[in-house]
Amino acid sequence: VDRIKAGRLSLVTLHSAHWSEPFVQAMRERAKADAIKAVPEGTTIQYVTPPRFGAPKADAALTPKTEMTTAPDGTKVVKVTLPICCFPSWRGDGAPSHVTTLLKDHPIAKSIPEHFDIPHTEMYNEPFHVPTPDAVIFEEKWDKGEYFRSGCVWNVGLGKVFYFRPGHETFSVYTEKAPLKIIENAVVWMGMKGN
């Protein structure tokens, strides 16, 4: 994460890597940077680290979450609950998903159709408890009504993080043309100087 923040490394995370230590720590660093920009100068910030590896309930407050409080001495304190980096529900039945390319001109979307299907994949359902992405490139929907922001980019310091949701170890998502091209595009774009 220090290397990402310094601009010496970019990170591509796939599917269940939303719970990987590098992704979680990068998202928490981004949440801290967002909080510092948003609070008035002179305000004390307290960071609350939620427990790892627990899915939030569907009606849980989104994380990162910011609450303004007043300390006993009258000073303003902002309490920032860092992101959980998970979502309330998933389903591993292999139902098809329908992907829409939201940012057709983004380099990660180069040569990707506006709409394509993934015949068999695991379902993840919003809300995804992460900082607001700088770009949401792909959105995924399922026939039962779920949806997910399935291709997101964050600036973390001088580096970038890309998360691509489709996958699961029992489905052949990473042998299909569109997902492979998206990963290739992400690696090429994020590896370029000055992206």
Biotite code that builds the C-alpha atoms (Angstrom):
import biotite.structure as struc

atoms = struc.array([
    struc.Atom([0.000, 0.000, 0.000], chain_id="A", res_id=1, res_name="VAL", atom_name="CA", element="C"),
    struc.Atom([2.928, 2.335, 0.675], chain_id="A", res_id=2, res_name="ASP", atom_name="CA", element="C"),
    struc.Atom([4.160, 1.585, -2.846], chain_id="A", res_id=3, res_name="ARG", atom_name="CA", element="C"),
    struc.Atom([0.688, 2.314, -4.287], chain_id="A", res_id=4, res_name="ILE", atom_name="CA", element="C"),
    struc.Atom([0.504, 5.628, -2.419], chain_id="A", res_id=5, res_name="LYS", atom_name="CA", element="C"),
    struc.Atom([3.988, 6.536, -3.675], chain_id="A", res_id=6, res_name="ALA", atom_name="CA", element="C"),
    struc.Atom([2.975, 5.829, -7.296], chain_id="A", res_id=7, res_name="GLY", atom_name="CA", element="C"),
    struc.Atom([5.410, 2.911, -7.649], chain_id="A", res_id=8, res_name="ARG", atom_name="CA", element="C"),
    struc.Atom([2.705, 0.235, -7.904], chain_id="A", res_id=9, res_name="LEU", atom_name="CA", element="C"),
    struc.Atom([-0.868, -0.103, -9.076], chain_id="A", res_id=10, res_name="SER", atom_name="CA", element="C"),
    struc.Atom([-3.149, -2.895, -7.899], chain_id="A", res_id=11, res_name="LEU", atom_name="CA", element="C"),
    struc.Atom([-5.615, -5.009, -9.896], chain_id="A", res_id=12, res_name="VAL", atom_name="CA", element="C"),
    struc.Atom([-7.952, -6.985, -7.627], chain_id="A", res_id=13, res_name="THR", atom_name="CA", element="C"),
    struc.Atom([-10.294, -9.680, -8.885], chain_id="A", res_id=14, res_name="LEU", atom_name="CA", element="C"),
    struc.Atom([-13.507, -11.078, -7.432], chain_id="A", res_id=15, res_name="HIS", atom_name="CA", element="C"),
    struc.Atom([-13.064, -12.249, -3.822], chain_id="A", res_id=16, res_name="SER", atom_name="CA", element="C"),
    struc.Atom([-9.861, -10.202, -3.471], chain_id="A", res_id=17, res_name="ALA", atom_name="CA", element="C"),
    struc.Atom([-12.187, -7.538, -2.037], chain_id="A", res_id=18, res_name="HIS", atom_name="CA", element="C"),
    struc.Atom([-11.157, -9.170, 1.272], chain_id="A", res_id=19, res_name="TRP", atom_name="CA", element="C"),
    struc.Atom([-7.444, -9.355, 0.486], chain_id="A", res_id=20, res_name="SER", atom_name="CA", element="C"),
    struc.Atom([-5.178, -7.432, 2.831], chain_id="A", res_id=21, res_name="GLU", atom_name="CA", element="C"),
    struc.Atom([-3.724, -5.162, 0.091], chain_id="A", res_id=22, res_name="PRO", atom_name="CA", element="C"),
    struc.Atom([-7.176, -4.164, -1.189], chain_id="A", res_id=23, res_name="PHE", atom_name="CA", element="C"),
    struc.Atom([-8.671, -3.588, 2.277], chain_id="A", res_id=24, res_name="VAL", atom_name="CA", element="C"),
    struc.Atom([-5.697, -1.525, 3.430], chain_id="A", res_id=25, res_name="GLN", atom_name="CA", element="C"),
    struc.Atom([-5.674, 0.495, 0.186], chain_id="A", res_id=26, res_name="ALA", atom_name="CA", element="C"),
    struc.Atom([-9.396, 1.247, 0.595], chain_id="A", res_id=27, res_name="MET", atom_name="CA", element="C"),
    struc.Atom([-8.841, 2.248, 4.219], chain_id="A", res_id=28, res_name="ARG", atom_name="CA", element="C"),
    struc.Atom([-6.015, 4.587, 3.198], chain_id="A", res_id=29, res_name="GLU", atom_name="CA", element="C"),
    struc.Atom([-8.310, 6.114, 0.571], chain_id="A", res_id=30, res_name="ARG", atom_name="CA", element="C"),
    struc.Atom([-11.074, 6.554, 3.193], chain_id="A", res_id=31, res_name="ALA", atom_name="CA", element="C"),
    struc.Atom([-8.600, 8.336, 5.485], chain_id="A", res_id=32, res_name="LYS", atom_name="CA", element="C"),
    struc.Atom([-7.500, 10.658, 2.660], chain_id="A", res_id=33, res_name="ALA", atom_name="CA", element="C"),
    struc.Atom([-11.157, 11.437, 1.817], chain_id="A", res_id=34, res_name="ASP", atom_name="CA", element="C"),
    struc.Atom([-11.867, 12.232, 5.481], chain_id="A", res_id=35, res_name="ALA", atom_name="CA", element="C"),
    struc.Atom([-8.873, 14.559, 5.770], chain_id="A", res_id=36, res_name="ILE", atom_name="CA", element="C"),
    struc.Atom([-10.074, 16.512, 2.692], chain_id="A", res_id=37, res_name="LYS", atom_name="CA", element="C"),
    struc.Atom([-13.653, 16.726, 3.959], chain_id="A", res_id=38, res_name="ALA", atom_name="CA", element="C"),
    struc.Atom([-13.250, 17.885, 7.565], chain_id="A", res_id=39, res_name="VAL", atom_name="CA", element="C"),
    struc.Atom([-12.533, 21.456, 8.642], chain_id="A", res_id=40, res_name="PRO", atom_name="CA", element="C"),
    struc.Atom([-8.967, 22.308, 9.615], chain_id="A", res_id=41, res_name="GLU", atom_name="CA", element="C"),
    struc.Atom([-8.288, 21.794, 13.299], chain_id="A", res_id=42, res_name="GLY", atom_name="CA", element="C"),
    struc.Atom([-10.814, 18.991, 13.639], chain_id="A", res_id=43, res_name="THR", atom_name="CA", element="C"),
    struc.Atom([-9.633, 15.832, 15.356], chain_id="A", res_id=44, res_name="THR", atom_name="CA", element="C"),
    struc.Atom([-10.180, 12.637, 13.356], chain_id="A", res_id=45, res_name="ILE", atom_name="CA", element="C"),
    struc.Atom([-10.603, 9.269, 15.062], chain_id="A", res_id=46, res_name="GLN", atom_name="CA", element="C"),
    struc.Atom([-10.483, 6.157, 12.892], chain_id="A", res_id=47, res_name="TYR", atom_name="CA", element="C"),
    struc.Atom([-12.518, 3.101, 13.839], chain_id="A", res_id=48, res_name="VAL", atom_name="CA", element="C"),
    struc.Atom([-11.355, -0.183, 12.333], chain_id="A", res_id=49, res_name="THR", atom_name="CA", element="C"),
    struc.Atom([-14.268, -2.608, 11.888], chain_id="A", res_id=50, res_name="PRO", atom_name="CA", element="C"),
    struc.Atom([-13.736, -6.343, 12.364], chain_id="A", res_id=51, res_name="PRO", atom_name="CA", element="C"),
    struc.Atom([-12.506, -8.240, 9.302], chain_id="A", res_id=52, res_name="ARG", atom_name="CA", element="C"),
    struc.Atom([-14.332, -10.959, 7.388], chain_id="A", res_id=53, res_name="PHE", atom_name="CA", element="C"),
    struc.Atom([-17.878, -10.144, 8.414], chain_id="A", res_id=54, res_name="GLY", atom_name="CA", element="C"),
    struc.Atom([-20.518, -9.308, 5.846], chain_id="A", res_id=55, res_name="ALA", atom_name="CA", element="C"),
    struc.Atom([-22.679, -6.283, 6.662], chain_id="A", res_id=56, res_name="PRO", atom_name="CA", element="C"),
    struc.Atom([-26.440, -6.627, 6.986], chain_id="A", res_id=57, res_name="LYS", atom_name="CA", element="C"),
    struc.Atom([-28.461, -5.203, 4.090], chain_id="A", res_id=58, res_name="ALA", atom_name="CA", element="C"),
    struc.Atom([-29.679, -2.285, 6.220], chain_id="A", res_id=59, res_name="ASP", atom_name="CA", element="C"),
    struc.Atom([-26.312, -1.564, 7.919], chain_id="A", res_id=60, res_name="ALA", atom_name="CA", element="C"),
    struc.Atom([-24.879, 1.930, 7.662], chain_id="A", res_id=61, res_name="ALA", atom_name="CA", element="C"),
    struc.Atom([-22.478, 2.164, 4.749], chain_id="A", res_id=62, res_name="LEU", atom_name="CA", element="C"),
    struc.Atom([-18.779, 2.226, 5.453], chain_id="A", res_id=63, res_name="THR", atom_name="CA", element="C"),
    struc.Atom([-16.732, 4.295, 5.332], chain_id="A", res_id=64, res_name="PRO", atom_name="CA", element="C"),
    struc.Atom([-19.010, 6.235, 7.669], chain_id="A", res_id=65, res_name="LYS", atom_name="CA", element="C"),
    struc.Atom([-18.317, 9.678, 9.121], chain_id="A", res_id=66, res_name="THR", atom_name="CA", element="C"),
    struc.Atom([-19.908, 11.004, 12.304], chain_id="A", res_id=67, res_name="GLU", atom_name="CA", element="C"),
    struc.Atom([-19.268, 14.452, 13.805], chain_id="A", res_id=68, res_name="MET", atom_name="CA", element="C"),
    struc.Atom([-19.174, 14.559, 17.613], chain_id="A", res_id=69, res_name="THR", atom_name="CA", element="C"),
    struc.Atom([-18.081, 17.013, 20.267], chain_id="A", res_id=70, res_name="THR", atom_name="CA", element="C"),
    struc.Atom([-15.496, 16.070, 22.897], chain_id="A", res_id=71, res_name="ALA", atom_name="CA", element="C"),
    struc.Atom([-16.084, 16.995, 26.566], chain_id="A", res_id=72, res_name="PRO", atom_name="CA", element="C"),
    struc.Atom([-13.735, 19.977, 26.160], chain_id="A", res_id=73, res_name="ASP", atom_name="CA", element="C"),
    struc.Atom([-15.882, 21.310, 23.286], chain_id="A", res_id=74, res_name="GLY", atom_name="CA", element="C"),
    struc.Atom([-13.539, 20.415, 20.427], chain_id="A", res_id=75, res_name="THR", atom_name="CA", element="C"),
    struc.Atom([-15.006, 18.875, 17.293], chain_id="A", res_id=76, res_name="LYS", atom_name="CA", element="C"),
    struc.Atom([-14.174, 15.234, 16.638], chain_id="A", res_id=77, res_name="VAL", atom_name="CA", element="C"),
    struc.Atom([-14.910, 13.341, 13.450], chain_id="A", res_id=78, res_name="VAL", atom_name="CA", element="C"),
    struc.Atom([-15.218, 9.584, 13.914], chain_id="A", res_id=79, res_name="LYS", atom_name="CA", element="C"),
    struc.Atom([-14.543, 7.713, 10.671], chain_id="A", res_id=80, res_name="VAL", atom_name="CA", element="C"),
    struc.Atom([-15.498, 4.046, 10.538], chain_id="A", res_id=81, res_name="THR", atom_name="CA", element="C"),
    struc.Atom([-13.223, 2.564, 7.891], chain_id="A", res_id=82, res_name="LEU", atom_name="CA", element="C"),
    struc.Atom([-14.690, 0.454, 5.058], chain_id="A", res_id=83, res_name="PRO", atom_name="CA", element="C"),
    struc.Atom([-15.604, -3.183, 5.569], chain_id="A", res_id=84, res_name="ILE", atom_name="CA", element="C"),
    struc.Atom([-14.879, -3.922, 1.871], chain_id="A", res_id=85, res_name="CYS", atom_name="CA", element="C"),
    struc.Atom([-17.747, -6.391, 1.645], chain_id="A", res_id=86, res_name="CYS", atom_name="CA", element="C"),
    struc.Atom([-21.465, -6.471, 0.747], chain_id="A", res_id=87, res_name="PHE", atom_name="CA", element="C"),
    struc.Atom([-24.565, -8.005, 2.322], chain_id="A", res_id=88, res_name="PRO", atom_name="CA", element="C"),
    struc.Atom([-25.301, -10.922, 0.023], chain_id="A", res_id=89, res_name="SER", atom_name="CA", element="C"),
    struc.Atom([-23.865, -13.266, -2.589], chain_id="A", res_id=90, res_name="TRP", atom_name="CA", element="C"),
    struc.Atom([-25.008, -16.384, -4.375], chain_id="A", res_id=91, res_name="ARG", atom_name="CA", element="C"),
    struc.Atom([-22.792, -19.076, -5.893], chain_id="A", res_id=92, res_name="GLY", atom_name="CA", element="C"),
    struc.Atom([-25.352, -20.712, -8.151], chain_id="A", res_id=93, res_name="ASP", atom_name="CA", element="C"),
    struc.Atom([-23.601, -19.813, -11.416], chain_id="A", res_id=94, res_name="GLY", atom_name="CA", element="C"),
    struc.Atom([-26.506, -17.783, -12.801], chain_id="A", res_id=95, res_name="ALA", atom_name="CA", element="C"),
    struc.Atom([-25.582, -15.548, -15.744], chain_id="A", res_id=96, res_name="PRO", atom_name="CA", element="C"),
    struc.Atom([-24.827, -11.872, -15.253], chain_id="A", res_id=97, res_name="SER", atom_name="CA", element="C"),
    struc.Atom([-25.372, -9.024, -17.677], chain_id="A", res_id=98, res_name="HIS", atom_name="CA", element="C"),
    struc.Atom([-22.583, -6.460, -17.820], chain_id="A", res_id=99, res_name="VAL", atom_name="CA", element="C"),
    struc.Atom([-22.962, -2.887, -19.050], chain_id="A", res_id=100, res_name="THR", atom_name="CA", element="C"),
    struc.Atom([-19.955, -0.769, -19.960], chain_id="A", res_id=101, res_name="THR", atom_name="CA", element="C"),
    struc.Atom([-20.736, 2.585, -18.329], chain_id="A", res_id=102, res_name="LEU", atom_name="CA", element="C"),
    struc.Atom([-17.584, 4.461, -19.398], chain_id="A", res_id=103, res_name="LEU", atom_name="CA", element="C"),
    struc.Atom([-17.025, 3.390, -23.006], chain_id="A", res_id=104, res_name="LYS", atom_name="CA", element="C"),
    struc.Atom([-14.110, 5.813, -23.496], chain_id="A", res_id=105, res_name="ASP", atom_name="CA", element="C"),
    struc.Atom([-12.159, 4.668, -20.445], chain_id="A", res_id=106, res_name="HIS", atom_name="CA", element="C"),
    struc.Atom([-8.907, 2.850, -21.358], chain_id="A", res_id=107, res_name="PRO", atom_name="CA", element="C"),
    struc.Atom([-9.985, -0.208, -19.325], chain_id="A", res_id=108, res_name="ILE", atom_name="CA", element="C"),
    struc.Atom([-13.080, -0.451, -21.565], chain_id="A", res_id=109, res_name="ALA", atom_name="CA", element="C"),
    struc.Atom([-11.107, -0.386, -24.842], chain_id="A", res_id=110, res_name="LYS", atom_name="CA", element="C"),
    struc.Atom([-12.565, -2.932, -27.325], chain_id="A", res_id=111, res_name="SER", atom_name="CA", element="C"),
    struc.Atom([-15.205, -4.037, -24.788], chain_id="A", res_id=112, res_name="ILE", atom_name="CA", element="C"),
    struc.Atom([-18.825, -4.179, -25.999], chain_id="A", res_id=113, res_name="PRO", atom_name="CA", element="C"),
    struc.Atom([-21.392, -1.886, -24.415], chain_id="A", res_id=114, res_name="GLU", atom_name="CA", element="C"),
    struc.Atom([-23.281, -4.972, -23.182], chain_id="A", res_id=115, res_name="HIS", atom_name="CA", element="C"),
    struc.Atom([-22.085, -8.536, -22.700], chain_id="A", res_id=116, res_name="PHE", atom_name="CA", element="C"),
    struc.Atom([-23.121, -11.560, -20.646], chain_id="A", res_id=117, res_name="ASP", atom_name="CA", element="C"),
    struc.Atom([-21.084, -13.817, -18.404], chain_id="A", res_id=118, res_name="ILE", atom_name="CA", element="C"),
    struc.Atom([-22.811, -17.212, -18.709], chain_id="A", res_id=119, res_name="PRO", atom_name="CA", element="C"),
    struc.Atom([-21.843, -18.543, -15.246], chain_id="A", res_id=120, res_name="HIS", atom_name="CA", element="C"),
    struc.Atom([-20.624, -16.464, -12.314], chain_id="A", res_id=121, res_name="THR", atom_name="CA", element="C"),
    struc.Atom([-21.124, -15.907, -8.624], chain_id="A", res_id=122, res_name="GLU", atom_name="CA", element="C"),
    struc.Atom([-23.471, -13.048, -7.681], chain_id="A", res_id=123, res_name="MET", atom_name="CA", element="C"),
    struc.Atom([-22.453, -10.191, -5.364], chain_id="A", res_id=124, res_name="TYR", atom_name="CA", element="C"),
    struc.Atom([-25.143, -7.663, -4.382], chain_id="A", res_id=125, res_name="ASN", atom_name="CA", element="C"),
    struc.Atom([-24.786, -3.992, -3.479], chain_id="A", res_id=126, res_name="GLU", atom_name="CA", element="C"),
    struc.Atom([-24.165, -2.047, -1.385], chain_id="A", res_id=127, res_name="PRO", atom_name="CA", element="C"),
    struc.Atom([-20.410, -2.549, -1.627], chain_id="A", res_id=128, res_name="PHE", atom_name="CA", element="C"),
    struc.Atom([-18.843, -0.973, 1.483], chain_id="A", res_id=129, res_name="HIS", atom_name="CA", element="C"),
    struc.Atom([-15.921, 0.892, -0.114], chain_id="A", res_id=130, res_name="VAL", atom_name="CA", element="C"),
    struc.Atom([-15.028, 4.569, -0.614], chain_id="A", res_id=131, res_name="PRO", atom_name="CA", element="C"),
    struc.Atom([-16.735, 6.251, -3.560], chain_id="A", res_id=132, res_name="THR", atom_name="CA", element="C"),
    struc.Atom([-14.817, 5.166, -6.679], chain_id="A", res_id=133, res_name="PRO", atom_name="CA", element="C"),
    struc.Atom([-13.210, 7.733, -8.966], chain_id="A", res_id=134, res_name="ASP", atom_name="CA", element="C"),
    struc.Atom([-14.642, 5.780, -11.903], chain_id="A", res_id=135, res_name="ALA", atom_name="CA", element="C"),
    struc.Atom([-17.280, 3.053, -12.190], chain_id="A", res_id=136, res_name="VAL", atom_name="CA", element="C"),
    struc.Atom([-16.542, 1.487, -15.558], chain_id="A", res_id=137, res_name="ILE", atom_name="CA", element="C"),
    struc.Atom([-18.783, -1.600, -15.482], chain_id="A", res_id=138, res_name="PHE", atom_name="CA", element="C"),
    struc.Atom([-22.085, -2.478, -13.843], chain_id="A", res_id=139, res_name="GLU", atom_name="CA", element="C"),
    struc.Atom([-23.375, -6.022, -13.522], chain_id="A", res_id=140, res_name="GLU", atom_name="CA", element="C"),
    struc.Atom([-26.997, -7.193, -13.120], chain_id="A", res_id=141, res_name="LYS", atom_name="CA", element="C"),
    struc.Atom([-28.699, -10.541, -12.574], chain_id="A", res_id=142, res_name="TRP", atom_name="CA", element="C"),
    struc.Atom([-32.128, -11.785, -13.609], chain_id="A", res_id=143, res_name="ASP", atom_name="CA", element="C"),
    struc.Atom([-33.282, -11.956, -9.959], chain_id="A", res_id=144, res_name="LYS", atom_name="CA", element="C"),
    struc.Atom([-32.761, -8.183, -9.631], chain_id="A", res_id=145, res_name="GLY", atom_name="CA", element="C"),
    struc.Atom([-29.351, -7.827, -7.974], chain_id="A", res_id=146, res_name="GLU", atom_name="CA", element="C"),
    struc.Atom([-26.717, -5.418, -9.271], chain_id="A", res_id=147, res_name="TYR", atom_name="CA", element="C"),
    struc.Atom([-23.110, -4.564, -8.519], chain_id="A", res_id=148, res_name="PHE", atom_name="CA", element="C"),
    struc.Atom([-20.553, -1.900, -9.471], chain_id="A", res_id=149, res_name="ARG", atom_name="CA", element="C"),
    struc.Atom([-18.344, -4.476, -11.105], chain_id="A", res_id=150, res_name="SER", atom_name="CA", element="C"),
    struc.Atom([-15.398, -2.479, -12.390], chain_id="A", res_id=151, res_name="GLY", atom_name="CA", element="C"),
    struc.Atom([-14.178, 0.415, -10.233], chain_id="A", res_id=152, res_name="CYS", atom_name="CA", element="C"),
    struc.Atom([-11.038, 2.560, -10.101], chain_id="A", res_id=153, res_name="VAL", atom_name="CA", element="C"),
    struc.Atom([-9.735, 4.508, -7.110], chain_id="A", res_id=154, res_name="TRP", atom_name="CA", element="C"),
    struc.Atom([-6.785, 6.861, -6.886], chain_id="A", res_id=155, res_name="ASN", atom_name="CA", element="C"),
    struc.Atom([-4.856, 5.988, -3.728], chain_id="A", res_id=156, res_name="VAL", atom_name="CA", element="C"),
    struc.Atom([-2.158, 8.574, -3.231], chain_id="A", res_id=157, res_name="GLY", atom_name="CA", element="C"),
    struc.Atom([-0.210, 8.652, -6.498], chain_id="A", res_id=158, res_name="LEU", atom_name="CA", element="C"),
    struc.Atom([-1.237, 5.117, -7.493], chain_id="A", res_id=159, res_name="GLY", atom_name="CA", element="C"),
    struc.Atom([-4.399, 3.390, -8.659], chain_id="A", res_id=160, res_name="LYS", atom_name="CA", element="C"),
    struc.Atom([-6.503, 0.413, -7.609], chain_id="A", res_id=161, res_name="VAL", atom_name="CA", element="C"),
    struc.Atom([-8.864, -1.401, -10.005], chain_id="A", res_id=162, res_name="PHE", atom_name="CA", element="C"),
    struc.Atom([-11.427, -3.886, -8.713], chain_id="A", res_id=163, res_name="TYR", atom_name="CA", element="C"),
    struc.Atom([-13.146, -6.257, -11.176], chain_id="A", res_id=164, res_name="PHE", atom_name="CA", element="C"),
    struc.Atom([-15.922, -8.336, -9.621], chain_id="A", res_id=165, res_name="ARG", atom_name="CA", element="C"),
    struc.Atom([-16.798, -11.204, -12.018], chain_id="A", res_id=166, res_name="PRO", atom_name="CA", element="C"),
    struc.Atom([-15.375, -14.585, -11.105], chain_id="A", res_id=167, res_name="GLY", atom_name="CA", element="C"),
    struc.Atom([-15.421, -17.583, -8.820], chain_id="A", res_id=168, res_name="HIS", atom_name="CA", element="C"),
    struc.Atom([-13.065, -20.534, -8.720], chain_id="A", res_id=169, res_name="GLU", atom_name="CA", element="C"),
    struc.Atom([-15.718, -22.976, -9.981], chain_id="A", res_id=170, res_name="THR", atom_name="CA", element="C"),
    struc.Atom([-16.724, -20.947, -13.074], chain_id="A", res_id=171, res_name="PHE", atom_name="CA", element="C"),
    struc.Atom([-14.664, -20.300, -16.214], chain_id="A", res_id=172, res_name="SER", atom_name="CA", element="C"),
    struc.Atom([-14.993, -16.495, -16.131], chain_id="A", res_id=173, res_name="VAL", atom_name="CA", element="C"),
    struc.Atom([-11.267, -15.966, -16.734], chain_id="A", res_id=174, res_name="TYR", atom_name="CA", element="C"),
    struc.Atom([-11.267, -17.992, -19.935], chain_id="A", res_id=175, res_name="THR", atom_name="CA", element="C"),
    struc.Atom([-13.869, -15.727, -21.552], chain_id="A", res_id=176, res_name="GLU", atom_name="CA", element="C"),
    struc.Atom([-12.907, -13.032, -24.038], chain_id="A", res_id=177, res_name="LYS", atom_name="CA", element="C"),
    struc.Atom([-14.396, -9.882, -22.444], chain_id="A", res_id=178, res_name="ALA", atom_name="CA", element="C"),
    struc.Atom([-13.171, -10.428, -18.853], chain_id="A", res_id=179, res_name="PRO", atom_name="CA", element="C"),
    struc.Atom([-9.681, -11.330, -20.095], chain_id="A", res_id=180, res_name="LEU", atom_name="CA", element="C"),
    struc.Atom([-9.558, -8.205, -22.290], chain_id="A", res_id=181, res_name="LYS", atom_name="CA", element="C"),
    struc.Atom([-10.685, -6.042, -19.340], chain_id="A", res_id=182, res_name="ILE", atom_name="CA", element="C"),
    struc.Atom([-7.888, -7.431, -17.160], chain_id="A", res_id=183, res_name="ILE", atom_name="CA", element="C"),
    struc.Atom([-5.369, -6.917, -19.980], chain_id="A", res_id=184, res_name="GLU", atom_name="CA", element="C"),
    struc.Atom([-6.564, -3.328, -20.495], chain_id="A", res_id=185, res_name="ASN", atom_name="CA", element="C"),
    struc.Atom([-6.333, -2.625, -16.768], chain_id="A", res_id=186, res_name="ALA", atom_name="CA", element="C"),
    struc.Atom([-2.779, -3.942, -16.533], chain_id="A", res_id=187, res_name="VAL", atom_name="CA", element="C"),
    struc.Atom([-1.644, -1.974, -19.594], chain_id="A", res_id=188, res_name="VAL", atom_name="CA", element="C"),
    struc.Atom([-3.314, 1.304, -18.568], chain_id="A", res_id=189, res_name="TRP", atom_name="CA", element="C"),
    struc.Atom([-2.330, 1.134, -14.906], chain_id="A", res_id=190, res_name="MET", atom_name="CA", element="C"),
    struc.Atom([1.255, 0.241, -15.835], chain_id="A", res_id=191, res_name="GLY", atom_name="CA", element="C"),
    struc.Atom([1.684, 3.348, -17.989], chain_id="A", res_id=192, res_name="MET", atom_name="CA", element="C"),
    struc.Atom([3.490, 6.335, -16.510], chain_id="A", res_id=193, res_name="LYS", atom_name="CA", element="C"),
    struc.Atom([1.236, 9.332, -15.974], chain_id="A", res_id=194, res_name="GLY", atom_name="CA", element="C"),
    struc.Atom([-2.051, 7.476, -16.333], chain_id="A", res_id=195, res_name="ASN", atom_name="CA", element="C"),
])
